[in-house]
C-alpha cells in the first residue's frame, strides 16, 4: 500500500504543478504582452511625431514639426493619477533615441537623443543593426520600431527596463510562490494520504494475515490427506479414487503455493542475476507441449535466442510458468509466445484466442480476479504474481483483447 500512497502523492503534486504552471504562465504572459503593447504604443507615438516628442529643426529632408501639446480634457487628474503611455509625464521621463537614415545605411543622423545608458555613436551603430527589422525587443529590455517617412527610414529605440522591472519581479515571485506551494502541498498530501490510505492499509494487512493463516491451515490437512492416500494405495493398490485424490491434492497444493506468494515482492529485496529468459521460456513451453496438444490447442512460438534479463531466477521461472499455464488454461484453439529485444528492452508477448470482448483487460492482473466469460475458473493469483514480479523488476505489463486475441505484453 505504500507504493499506492506514493503514487497518489506524486500524481497529486504533478496535477498541482501543472495547474499552477498554466495559471502563472498565463498571468505572466499577459503581463509581458501588455508591457509590450504599452511599449509599442509609445514607439508608435514617436513614429507619428517623426521620432521625437520635442521640437527639433534641421531634420533630414528639412522636416520640422511642433511638439505634442495635450488637451486639458485628455489629461485631467483622475483618482488614480496619470498612468501608462498616455501620461503627460511620458514626454520627459521616457528614455529613447531615434536615428534617421536618408539613403544609405551608413548615412545616419540622430533625430532625438534622450537616454544616458547609450552613447550617441552606439545609438547609431545599434540603429544600423535594427534597420532591416520592423519592431520587437532588443537587448532584453529595449523596444524598437523601424518606420519610413518621405523616403527616410527612422529607427526608434526606447528603454523599458524601469517599466519591465515590476513584470520581472512578478515572474520571480510567481516562481518562488509556486515552489513554496508545491512544498506545502507535498506535506499536506503526506498528511491527507495517510488518512486516506490508513483504512486501505488496514484492510490489506488483514487480507495478508488471512492469506498467511489460510496458507498454514491448508498445508497440514493436505499433507495428511496425501499421506493417507499413499497408505491406502500401499495396502490396497492404486485405483481411480486414489489417483483422483492425488490430483485434487496437487491442485490444492498449487493454490496454497500461490497464496503464499501474495505480497512476496512487498519488501523489494531480490537476488538478481543475468537470467537466460529464452531458455526459461523454452523450457516452460516444452514441459507443457503435450498438455497443449491433448487439449487440441495449437502452440506456436517465436523466441529470439540468447535473450537475457537481470532478474531474480526464481521469480522469472515462476513468471514464465504462470504465463504458459494461463495460456493452457484459457486458450480455445491456439496460443503463442514471442520473445525478442526491442529498442534496448526485452519484450515478451503471450497470446491466445478468446471469446472475451475487445478492449483493455488489465483487470486480469488483479488478485482473486478472473476475466468475464473465461472458459475455466481460477484463483485469480497467477497473473497477479506476473504483474507484481514485473513491477518489482521495474518493468511494465499490460493485457488487452483485440479481434478475439487475448494478449499479455511484458516489457523488462
C-alpha positions in Angstrom: 0.0 0.0 0.0 3.0 2.3 0.5 3.6 2.2 -3.3 0.0 3.3 -3.9 0.3 6.1 -1.4 3.5 7.3 -3.0 1.8 7.3 -6.5 -1.1 9.2 -5.1 1.3 11.9 -3.7 3.3 12.1 -6.9 0.3 12.3 -9.2 -1.5 14.8 -7.0 1.6 17.1 -6.8 2.0 16.8 -10.6 -1.6 18.0 -11.0 -0.9 20.9 -8.7 2.3 21.7 -10.5 0.6 21.7 -13.9 -2.3 23.8 -12.8 -0.1 26.4 -11.1 2.3 26.5 -14.0 -0.5 27.0 -16.5 -2.1 29.7 -14.3 1.2 31.6 -13.6 2.3 31.3 -17.2 -1.0 32.9 -18.4 -0.7 35.7 -15.8 3.0 36.4 -16.6 2.4 36.0 -20.4 -0.5 38.5 -20.3 1.6 40.8 -18.1 4.6 40.9 -20.5 2.2 41.1 -23.5 0.6 44.2 -22.0 4.1 45.7 -21.4 5.0 45.1 -25.0 1.7 46.6 -26.1 2.4 49.7 -24.0 5.9 50.0 -25.4 4.6 49.6 -29.0 2.1 52.4 -28.3 5.0 54.7 -27.2 7.1 53.8 -30.3 4.0 54.5 -32.4 3.5 57.9 -30.8 7.2 58.7 -31.6 6.7 57.4 -35.1 3.7 59.7 -35.6 6.0 62.6 -34.5 8.9 61.6 -36.7 10.9 60.2 -33.8 10.8 62.8 -31.1 8.5 64.4 -28.6 10.4 67.7 -28.6 10.8 70.2 -31.4 14.0 69.9 -33.4 14.9 71.8 -36.5 17.0 70.7 -39.4 15.7 67.1 -39.6 16.7 65.0 -42.6 14.9 66.4 -45.7 14.2 69.7 -43.9 11.3 68.3 -41.8 10.1 70.4 -39.0 7.3 69.8 -36.5 5.7 71.1 -33.4 5.8 69.3 -30.0 2.7 67.4 -28.9 0.5 69.6 -26.8 -2.0 67.6 -24.8 -5.5 68.9 -24.5 -6.7 69.6 -20.9 -9.6 67.3 -21.1 -7.4 64.4 -22.1 -5.1 64.7 -19.1 -7.4 65.8 -16.2 -6.2 64.3 -13.0 -8.3 61.2 -12.0 -8.5 59.4 -8.7 -5.5 57.2 -9.7 -3.3 59.8 -11.3 -1.8 59.6 -14.8 -0.5 56.1 -15.7 0.8 54.3 -18.8 1.7 55.5 -22.2 -0.9 58.3 -22.2 0.6 60.0 -19.1 1.6 63.6 -19.9 4.9 63.0 -18.0 6.0 60.4 -20.5 7.4 63.1 -22.8 10.1 63.9 -20.2 10.5 60.5 -18.4 10.9 58.2 -21.4 14.5 57.2 -22.3 14.8 56.8 -26.0 16.7 57.7 -29.1 15.8 58.0 -32.8 18.2 57.7 -35.7 17.3 58.6 -39.3 18.8 57.1 -42.4 18.3 59.2 -45.5 19.6 57.0 -48.3 22.2 54.5 -47.3 22.6 52.6 -44.1 25.9 54.5 -43.3 24.2 57.9 -43.6 22.8 58.0 -40.0 21.7 61.2 -38.3 20.4 61.4 -34.7 16.9 62.8 -34.6 16.4 62.5 -30.9 18.7 61.5 -28.1 17.1 61.3 -24.7 19.0 58.5 -22.9 22.0 58.1 -20.7 22.7 54.3 -21.0 23.8 54.6 -24.6 26.2 57.0 -26.3 25.2 58.7 -29.4 27.7 56.8 -31.5 26.5 53.5 -30.0 22.9 54.5 -30.8 23.8 55.0 -34.5 25.5 51.6 -34.6 22.7 49.9 -32.8 20.1 51.5 -35.1 22.0 50.3 -38.2 21.7 46.7 -36.9 18.0 47.1 -36.5 17.1 48.9 -39.7 16.3 45.6 -41.6 13.7 44.7 -39.0 10.3 46.1 -38.1 9.5 46.0 -34.3 10.3 44.0 -31.3 12.6 43.6 -28.3 16.3 44.2 -28.4 19.0 43.6 -25.8 16.4 42.3 -23.4 14.5 45.4 -22.2 14.6 47.8 -25.2 11.7 48.1 -27.6 12.3 49.4 -31.1 10.3 50.3 -34.2 11.5 50.8 -37.8 9.4 53.1 -40.0 9.6 55.3 -43.1 8.5 58.8 -43.8 9.1 60.7 -47.1 11.9 58.3 -48.1 13.7 58.5 -44.8 14.0 55.4 -42.6 13.7 56.0 -38.8 14.8 53.7 -36.1 13.4 54.5 -32.6 14.5 52.6 -29.6 13.0 53.1 -26.1 14.3 51.8 -22.8 11.6 49.9 -21.0 13.8 48.5 -18.2 12.1 50.5 -15.5 8.6 49.6 -16.8 9.5 45.9 -17.1 11.1 45.7 -13.6 7.7 45.0 -11.9 6.9 42.4 -14.5 10.2 40.6 -13.8 9.5 40.9 -10.1 6.1 39.3 -10.6 7.8 36.5 -12.6 10.3 35.8 -9.8 7.6 36.0 -7.1 5.4 33.6 -9.2 8.2 31.0 -9.5 9.1 31.3 -5.8 5.4 31.1 -4.8 4.9 28.1 -7.0 7.9 26.3 -5.4 6.6 27.2 -1.9 3.0 26.0 -2.8 4.5 22.7 -4.1 6.4 22.2 -0.8 3.4 23.0 1.3 1.2 20.9 -0.9 3.5 17.9 -0.6 3.4 18.0 3.2 -0.4 18.3 3.1 -0.6 15.4 0.8 1.5 13.3 3.2 -1.0 14.1 6.0 -4.0 13.6 3.8 -2.6 10.5 2.1 -2.0 8.8 5.4 -5.6 9.4 6.5 -7.0 8.2 3.1 -4.8 5.1 2.9 -4.9 4.1 6.6 -8.2 2.1 6.2 -6.9 0.6 2.9 -3.6 -0.4 4.6 -5.5 -2.0 7.4 -7.7 -3.9 5.0 -4.6 -5.0 3.1 -2.9 -6.1 6.3 -5.9 -8.1 7.4 -6.1 -9.7 3.9 -2.4 -10.8 4.1 -2.9 -12.1 7.6 -5.9 -14.2 6.4 -3.9 -15.5 3.4 -1.0 -16.4 5.6 -3.2 -18.2 8.1 -5.1 -20.0 5.3 -1.8 -21.0 3.8 -0.7 -22.6 7.1 -4.0 -24.2 7.8 -4.3 -25.8 4.4 -0.9 -27.3 4.3 -1.4 -29.7 7.3 -4.7 -31.3 6.2 -3.4 -31.6 2.6 -0.3 -33.4 3.8 -2.5 -35.7 5.9 -4.8 -36.5 3.0 -2.0 -37.1 0.7 -0.2 -39.3 3.2 -3.4 -41.3 4.0 -4.0 -41.8 0.3 -0.5 -43.2 -0.2 -1.0 -45.6 2.7 -4.3 -46.8 1.2 -2.5 -47.4 -2.1 0.2 -49.4 -0.4 -2.4 -51.5 1.3 -5.0 -52.0 -1.4 -3.2 -50.7 -4.5 -3.9 -47.5 -6.5 -7.3 -47.0 -8.1 -9.3 -44.2 -9.8 -10.3 -42.8 -6.4 -6.8 -42.6 -5.0 -5.4 -41.1 -8.2 -8.2 -38.6 -8.2 -7.4 -37.7 -4.7 -3.7 -37.1 -5.6 -4.7 -34.8 -8.5 -7.0 -32.8 -6.3 -4.4 -32.5 -3.5 -1.9 -31.4 -6.2 -4.3 -28.7 -7.3 -4.8 -27.6 -3.7 -1.1 -27.5 -3.1 -0.6 -25.3 -6.2 -3.3 -23.0 -4.9 -1.6 -22.9 -1.4 1.7 -22.1 -3.1 0.1 -19.2 -5.0 -1.4 -17.9 -1.8 2.0 -18.0 -0.2 3.4 -15.8 -3.0 0.9 -13.0 -2.4 2.8 -9.8 -1.4 6.1 -11.6 -1.9 7.6 -8.5 -3.5 6.5 -6.0 -0.9 9.9 -5.9 0.7 11.5 -5.2 -2.7 14.5 -7.4 -1.8 15.5 -9.9 -4.6 18.6 -11.8 -5.5 19.2 -10.6 -9.1 21.4 -12.2 -11.8 21.7 -12.4 -15.5 18.9 -14.8 -16.4 18.7 -16.6 -19.8 15.0 -15.8 -20.3 15.0 -17.5 -23.7 15.9 -20.8 -22.1 13.4 -20.3 -19.2 10.5 -19.7 -21.7 11.6 -22.6 -24.0 11.8 -25.0 -21.1 8.3 -24.0 -19.8 6.8 -24.5 -23.2 8.5 -27.9 -23.7 7.1 -29.1 -20.3 3.5 -28.2 -21.3 3.7 -29.1 -25.0 1.8 -32.4 -24.6 -0.8 -30.7 -22.4 -1.5 -28.1 -25.2 -1.7 -31.0 -27.7 -4.1 -33.0 -25.6 -6.4 -30.0 -25.3 -6.3 -29.5 -29.1 -4.6 -26.1 -28.7 -2.1 -25.2 -31.4 1.0 -23.9 -29.8 3.4 -21.6 -31.7 6.4 -19.6 -30.5 9.0 -17.1 -31.9 11.7 -16.9 -29.3 14.8 -15.0 -30.1 17.9 -16.9 -28.7 20.2 -15.6 -26.0 17.8 -13.0 -24.6 18.8 -12.3 -21.0 17.5 -10.1 -18.3 18.8 -9.1 -14.9 16.3 -10.5 -12.5 15.6 -12.9 -9.7 15.9 -16.5 -11.1 13.0 -17.9 -9.0 10.7 -15.0 -10.0 11.5 -15.4 -13.7 11.0 -19.1 -13.6 7.6 -18.7 -11.9 6.7 -15.9 -14.3 7.2 -18.0 -17.4 5.4 -20.9 -15.8 2.4 -18.7 -15.0 2.2 -17.3 -18.5 2.3 -20.7 -20.1 -0.2 -22.1 -17.5 -2.5 -19.2 -18.2 -2.5 -19.8 -21.9 -3.0 -23.5 -21.4 -6.0 -22.9 -19.1 -7.8 -20.2 -21.2 -6.8 -20.8 -24.8 -9.7 -22.0 -27.1 -7.8 -23.4 -30.0 -4.4 -21.6 -30.4 -1.8 -19.9 -28.3 1.6 -18.3 -29.0 4.6 -16.7 -27.3 7.1 -14.2 -28.7 10.3 -13.1 -27.1 12.7 -10.5 -28.5 14.8 -7.5 -27.8 13.3 -4.2 -28.9 14.7 -0.7 -28.5 17.1 -1.8 -25.8 14.4 -3.6 -23.8 13.1 -7.2 -23.6 9.6 -7.7 -25.0 7.7 -10.8 -24.1 4.2 -11.4 -25.5 1.8 -14.2 -24.7 -1.4 -14.5 -26.6 -4.3 -16.9 -27.1 -7.7 -16.9 -28.7 -10.7 -16.0 -26.6 -14.3 -15.0 -26.7 -13.8 -12.1 -24.4 -14.9 -8.7 -25.8 -12.3 -6.3 -27.3 -10.7 -3.7 -25.1 -8.2 -3.3 -22.3 -8.0 -6.2 -19.9 -5.7 -5.1 -17.2 -8.2 -6.2 -14.5 -6.8 -9.7 -15.3 -3.8 -8.7 -13.1 -6.0 -8.0 -10.0 -5.8 -10.5 -7.1 -8.6 -13.1 -7.0 -9.9 -11.9 -10.3 -10.7 -13.8 -13.5 -12.0 -12.2 -16.6 -15.6 -12.3 -17.5 -16.6 -15.1 -19.9 -13.4 -17.1 -19.2 -13.9 -20.7 -20.0 -12.1 -22.0 -16.9 -12.2 -20.6 -13.5 -9.1 -20.0 -11.3 -7.9 -18.4 -8.1 -7.0 -15.2 -9.9 -3.5 -15.2 -8.5 -1.3 -16.3 -11.4 -1.4 -13.1 -13.4 -1.4 -11.1 -10.2 2.0 -12.7 -9.5 3.2 -11.8 -13.0 2.2 -8.2 -12.6 3.9 -7.9 -9.2 7.0 -9.6 -10.4 7.3 -7.4 -13.5 6.8 -4.2 -11.3 9.4 -5.4 -8.9 11.9 -5.7 -11.8 11.0 -2.1 -13.0 9.1 -3.4 -16.0 5.6 -2.9 -17.4 2.8 -5.4 -18.0 -0.5 -4.9 -19.9 -3.3 -7.0 -21.1 -5.8 -6.4 -23.9 -8.2 -8.2 -26.3 -8.4 -7.4 -30.0 -10.2 -9.3 -32.7 -10.6 -12.3 -30.4 -7.0 -12.5 -29.3 -6.1 -12.0 -25.6 -2.5 -10.6 -25.4 -0.2 -10.2 -22.4 2.6 -7.8 -23.2 5.5 -7.6 -20.8 8.5 -5.2 -21.1 11.6 -5.7 -19.0 
